[in-house]
């Protein structure tokens, strides 16, 4: 019991310290106010990484990723996809809200584009920007490639791989890394194979890494799916990919 209390306190303190290193950046999509977070090295001319958070909006995993990327010499910006007043309070609302953007992919791509503009305004070198995303954000990373957004590469971390099959496959110039947990029940063999088909037909530079004994949210320390060994490997693979395409 005491150990559990101490662990919880440690996570709270750690999360608070991470948040203190990030600055809120407010921007607009029409009348909708959006509130993203930027690392403390904003304003310098550095490679940039846009982080797309999971289905409940900006969370501790996204914040931790941002501060770790800053240590690696990147300006990191966490996008606000839903907007002020629209953050889901529970899984049911998160599924509904994220589902809207998955279906209306053009609206999702627009919100990602707006966040990319904020990243550039805060010093990121336009030719050296990548997108990484977790879960719902992983879907957004793939949508960045599908939408030919001006980024060098994308990383989809336990994201949904599915795409409406009525959408035609197009050319993909963005480099793609997919980090896929082997035991993710939300990804069907059909989804997996269709993504490979899409990337091959688009003549994309792509790679899929599958992590053994890993369920959906295997990279999140707060999730029961957390696999510490595989999460560390996935992060190292992300850093290796970013170094290749941005430095």
Secondary structure, DSSP 8 states (H G I E B T S, - for coil): -HHHHHHHHHHHHHHHHHHHTEEEEEEEETTEEEEEEEETTTTS-EEEEEEE--TTSS-HHHHHHHHHHHHTT-EEEE--SS-TT---SSHHHHHHHHHHHHHSHHHHHHHHHHHHHHHHHTTEEEEEEEEEEETHHHHHHHHHHHTT-S-SEEEEES------TTS------SEEEEEEETT-TTS-HHHHHHHHHHHHHTT--EEEEEETT--TTTT-TTSTT--HHHHHHHHHHHHHHHHHHH-
